[in-house]
């Protein structure tokens, strides 16, 4: 898997957090979120997601959120994960 396709981008929009990523036609992408920082548990927030994915769950100001995506082929074999993106809500 090419590392360039594992990059994701996070943008804050009025509806929530806009997470953009690329994927192959038959590839499956799952989105994970961590509330807090390193050491806290990751939660799967979308299965077989399309890009962009918008996380609309509300959190209080000052909350740090991190996201990454995991890529699977059409046989559900794990192929890799993206970079981690982070924001602190205002």
PESUL-V584466 format. One record per helix or strand of 2 or more residues. SS is the DSSP state (H for helix, E for strand). FROM is the first residue (numbers start at 0). TO is the last residue. Records with the same first field share a line. If there is no record, write none. Layout:
# PESUL-V584466
SS = FROM-TO + FROM-TO
This chain:
# PESUL-V584466
H = 2-5
E = 7-12 + 15-20 + 27-34 + 41-45 + 52-54 + 63-71 + 77-80 + 84-87
